[in-house]
């Protein structure tokens, strides 16, 4: 039996004995208080046991296997991430870990959450220990590599994806999935970002085909990273064409062997179209109680990675509005503030560039586009050559 001792105590022996009994009862009851129901309040500084990965996921790990971290931009519940993680786990070759946004952050760019609390919740995706984070893809990768979340601080490879929608051209700067891979590169870890060129005719099963297409490249990358021959100082952005299973000859094995194309980053982008929303939908000074109004108010507070922080700000805003209204009722004239509402949409536009080696053009022609992305423009030609040599070595051309 474990005992708790208090040395050189100036307290009465009886009180010390009572304190010892309380401490022992809390240890036996999992931290419960002395109110008899075992549900004492947990210390704010104590670690949250609920964040520990499930026993089935953690005990099955083989320390000799390379660690692969998976994140994305669409959120942890997206089918692209699920299909990719399930495929990696089923191979039994890697220790797969997941740290992904809890909601869609596909156009969050490389933003990070500063001066706000980021909430983290444990999850599990078919045997892979996972965490969902109330932040951006860059937050997820940075947190995962910090050593504060997982027991390791540097996986062999970070994979960001598979995301719904292309990240070609200038979309790379808006893309959360590319930012997740770029953050890994900033931390000195090799990375891949993967996107599926989603169209109106696309189906959820296309993600399974996309996994089958890119899995050989992922396996080759991991092997060559271990050997030290994977291209350094760059991240590979992989764009998979619409309906991968029907591309080219209709056979995935053909696409795996012949359908990859090393490409260069294009200047392709969509038109950013801002549409004005009628202010009549949101009367000034009026707070509706439904969830739609809550979402509008949260949006007005700016990007809030922490739900708790957003709620506190919303409560403050409500209080401020009430003060303004009561001041006006007392007869003091306040200048009226004009509020306008807008919604941003991406509109596709035609591009006349016919260079077959550009990412978006190769994607349109049915190839899997592989574009090396670096942190320094001065070495782009070097990393392009290195990536070309590596792609040629792992994907032999047809004889």
Secondary structure, DSSP 8 states (H G I E B T S, - for coil): ------TT--S-HHHHHHHHHHHHHHHHTTS--TTSSS-----TTS--GGGS--HHHHHT--TTSEEEEEE-SS-TT-HHHHHHHHHHHHHTSEEEEEEEESS--TT-TT----SS---EEEEEETTEEEEEESS-HHHHHHHHHTTSSSS-S--SEEEEEEEES---TTHHHH-HHHHHHHHHHHTT--EEEEEE---TT--TTHHHHHHHHHHHHHHHHHHHHHHT-S--SEEEEEEE-SSGGGSTTS-HHHHHHH-EEEEB------EEEEEEE-GGGS-TT---SSHHHHHHHHHHT---S-HHHHHHHHHHHHHHHHHHHHHHHTT---------EEEEEEE--------TTBHHHHHHTT-EEEEEEES-GGGHHHHHHHHHHHHHHHS----
